[in-house]
Amino acid sequence: EWSSPTFQQLSGVTQSCATKTVGWDDVAYFCYPFTLEMFFTQGDESEDSLPQWPVLYFEVLSLDFWQRYRVEGYGSLVLPASPGLHMLTIPTWRPVELGTVAELRRFFIGGSPELEDMTYVRIPSTFKGERLSRFGFRTETTGSVTFRLYCLQQSKAFLETSALRQRMQSVLDRLGGFSQQSSVYNVLEAFQRARRRMQEARESLPQDLISTSASTV
């Protein structure tokens, strides 16, 4: 249910970058920018399953002085579902062959086992069963790749929720104004009730007592 514009490039190759020793690791700072734009079309709303988020597959290659290429690792990451800045470090692995001959060939001649289908890093695109078995597939860990992702999301649902939030805010403001007015009215009503009680109590007193107190004052 995801699509992209026709002019969108869904694959690419970075530049070659020399490594730098940081502690015990050899680190390459690619700083390669890329932009990706995807559109999600919601299908049947009655479905209970959540949408699957797009996946980014990547492959790391090394190039030596004699222009020999070697596969250093494969990896994949699911694009973040929340907007904002995300720093993701993804571990990588590479397939290996049994025996020392394959490692000697890799070291002296170059070349190494590769994946024909990049989706085999997660679930192959041709897989249609219920259980995926990787029994007998030998791999080894090689390193990690760090991605800095800036995610933006646009949706009409966001506008509807923001408009609803604004309406709720205006309602709350009105309720706040009404509460202030009601408190003022409550004070005035209490004052009127106290005044009426004082007048009733004064009228219930004898007239001679009222005249005596008035003359004394």
C-alpha positions in Angstrom: 0.0 0.0 0.0 3.0 2.3 -0.4 3.9 4.1 -3.5 6.5 6.7 -4.7 6.6 9.3 -7.5 7.9 8.1 -10.9 10.9 10.3 -10.6 11.8 9.0 -7.2 15.1 7.0 -7.1 14.7 4.0 -4.8 18.3 2.8 -4.9 21.8 4.4 -5.0 25.5 4.0 -4.4 27.5 6.2 -2.1 31.0 7.5 -2.7 34.1 5.7 -1.5 35.4 6.8 1.9 38.7 6.1 3.6 38.4 4.7 7.1 39.7 6.3 10.3 40.9 4.4 13.3 38.7 5.3 16.3 39.7 3.3 19.3 39.7 -0.3 18.1 37.4 0.2 15.2 37.9 1.4 11.6 35.2 4.1 11.0 34.2 5.6 7.6 32.2 8.8 7.7 30.2 8.8 4.5 27.9 11.7 5.3 25.9 10.8 2.2 22.5 12.6 2.0 19.5 11.1 0.4 15.9 12.0 0.2 12.9 9.6 0.0 9.3 10.4 -0.5 6.6 7.8 0.0 2.8 7.8 -0.1 0.6 5.5 1.9 -2.9 4.7 0.5 -5.2 3.4 3.2 -7.0 0.3 2.1 -10.0 -1.3 3.7 -10.6 0.4 7.1 -12.3 -2.8 8.4 -8.9 -4.6 8.5 -7.4 -5.0 11.9 -3.8 -5.4 10.7 -1.5 -2.4 11.0 0.3 -1.1 7.9 3.8 -2.3 7.3 6.3 0.5 7.2 8.9 0.8 4.4 12.2 -1.0 4.9 15.6 0.3 3.8 18.2 -2.3 2.7 21.9 -1.6 2.5 25.1 -3.3 1.6 28.6 -2.4 2.6 31.5 -3.0 0.2 35.2 -2.5 0.6 37.8 -1.6 -2.1 41.5 -2.2 -1.6 44.6 -0.8 -3.3 44.4 -3.4 -6.1 40.8 -2.4 -6.9 39.4 -5.6 -5.4 35.9 -5.5 -4.1 34.6 -7.5 -1.1 31.2 -7.7 0.6 31.6 -6.5 4.2 28.1 -6.6 5.4 24.3 -6.5 4.8 21.7 -4.9 6.9 18.2 -3.4 6.9 16.2 -0.9 9.0 12.5 -0.1 9.2 11.9 3.6 8.6 10.7 5.3 11.8 6.9 5.6 12.2 7.2 8.9 14.2 8.3 12.2 12.8 11.5 13.9 14.0 15.2 13.2 14.3 16.2 9.5 14.7 19.7 8.1 15.1 19.7 4.4 14.3 22.8 2.1 14.5 22.2 -1.2 12.5 24.5 -4.2 12.9 25.7 -5.9 9.7 26.6 -9.4 8.7 28.0 -11.2 5.7 27.7 -14.7 4.4 30.7 -17.0 4.7 31.8 -20.3 3.1 33.2 -23.3 4.9 37.0 -23.9 4.9 40.1 -21.8 4.8 40.3 -21.8 1.0 37.4 -19.4 0.7 39.0 -17.0 3.2 42.3 -17.2 1.3 40.5 -16.5 -2.0 38.7 -13.6 -0.4 42.0 -12.2 1.0 44.3 -12.6 -2.1 41.9 -12.5 -5.0 38.9 -10.6 -3.7 35.3 -11.3 -4.1 33.1 -13.1 -1.6 29.7 -14.7 -1.4 26.9 -12.3 -2.2 23.1 -12.3 -1.9 21.2 -12.4 -5.2 18.1 -10.9 -3.5 18.6 -8.1 -1.0 15.3 -8.8 0.6 16.8 -12.0 2.0 18.2 -9.8 4.7 14.7 -9.9 6.2 12.0 -11.8 4.5 12.6 -12.7 0.8 10.1 -11.2 -1.6 9.5 -14.7 -3.1 8.7 -16.3 0.2 5.1 -17.3 0.6 5.1 -19.9 3.5 4.5 -19.5 7.1 8.0 -20.3 8.5 11.3 -19.2 7.0 14.2 -21.5 7.8 17.8 -20.3 7.4 19.3 -23.6 8.6 22.7 -24.2 7.0 23.2 -20.5 6.1 26.5 -19.4 7.7 27.2 -15.8 8.5 29.4 -13.7 10.7 29.0 -10.2 12.2 31.1 -7.5 10.6 30.2 -4.1 12.1 27.5 -1.5 12.1 26.1 1.4 10.1 24.7 4.5 11.7 21.9 6.5 10.0 20.6 10.0 10.9 17.1 10.2 9.7 14.9 13.3 9.6 11.3 12.2 9.1 8.3 14.4 8.1 4.7 13.3 7.9 1.7 14.9 6.3 -1.9 13.7 6.6 -5.4 15.1 6.5 -6.0 13.3 9.7 -3.4 15.5 11.4 -5.3 18.6 10.2 -8.6 17.2 11.5 -7.1 16.4 14.9 -5.5 19.9 15.1 -8.8 21.5 14.2 -10.6 19.4 16.8 -7.9 20.4 19.4 -8.5 24.0 18.6 -12.3 23.6 18.9 -11.8 21.9 22.3 -9.5 24.7 23.4 -12.1 27.3 22.4 -14.7 25.4 24.3 -12.4 25.2 27.4 -11.9 28.9 27.1 -15.6 29.6 27.0 -16.1 27.2 30.0 -13.4 29.1 31.8 -15.1 32.4 31.1 -18.4 30.9 32.2 -16.9 29.6 35.4 -15.5 33.1 36.2 -18.9 34.7 35.6 -20.7 32.0 37.6 -18.3 32.7 40.6 -19.1 36.4 40.5 -22.9 35.6 40.3 -22.5 33.2 43.2 -20.9 36.0 45.3 -23.6 38.5 44.4 -26.4 36.0 45.2 -24.8 35.2 48.6 -24.6 38.9 49.3 -28.3 39.4 48.4 -29.3 36.4 50.6 -27.4 37.8 53.5 -29.0 41.2 53.0 -32.5 39.8 52.9 -31.8 37.8 56.1 -30.6 41.0 57.8 -33.7 42.8 56.7 -36.0 40.0 57.9 -34.3 39.8 61.2 -34.6 43.6 61.7 -38.3 43.5 60.8 -38.9 40.6 63.3 -37.5 42.7 66.3 -39.8 44.8 68.5 -40.3 48.5 67.5 -39.3 49.9 70.9 -36.0 48.0 70.9 -35.3 49.3 67.4 -36.1 52.9 68.5 -34.0 52.6 71.7 -31.0 51.3 69.8 -31.4 53.9 67.2 -31.5 56.8 69.8 -28.5 55.3 71.6 -26.5 55.2 68.4 
